[in-house]
Amino acid sequence: MQDLLHWAHKLALYGLVKLGCVYNFDYMKKLLQILRENRLEKGISQEYLAGKLGVSSSTISRWESKGNFPSTDKLFEHASFLDLSCYDVLALLANEQPKLVGRIEISAYNKATFNRLIDLLLKEGGNDIDFTKTHLT
């Protein structure tokens, strides 16, 4: 994945393609959080960073706290200024395992009820639910 991102970014730098991005909002929020934490660790103010990126300090504030997202070019410039690689951070986030937030055990005493419950959970939860089905007799 990282090689593909490098390749696409190089094409954009040479003006051969214009990068658009369908953001995964969770990844983007995490990436911006990492950039913010890194900026703070290095003691860099929002005003200083804004001057280096050619944006206002209120823009940096919106990126870091209000969920507004920078353009792809500004995102790479932002990370580069902080000596970070968006490629590495995004690859790390993409491989991150989701954290379990809860577990429910349901006992069904009727096969039809059991199947309806599974169907409802799949319909409502989709990709956010892992199932361990145990059929007894």
Buried (B, 14 or more C-beta within 10 A) or exposed (E): EBEEBEEBBEEBEEEEEEBEEEEEEEBBEBBBEBBBEBBEEEEBEBEBBBEEBEBEBEBBBBBBEEEEBBEBBBBBBBBEBBEBBBBEBBBBBEEEEEEEEEEEEEEBEEEEEBEEEBEEBEEEEEEEEEEEEEEEE
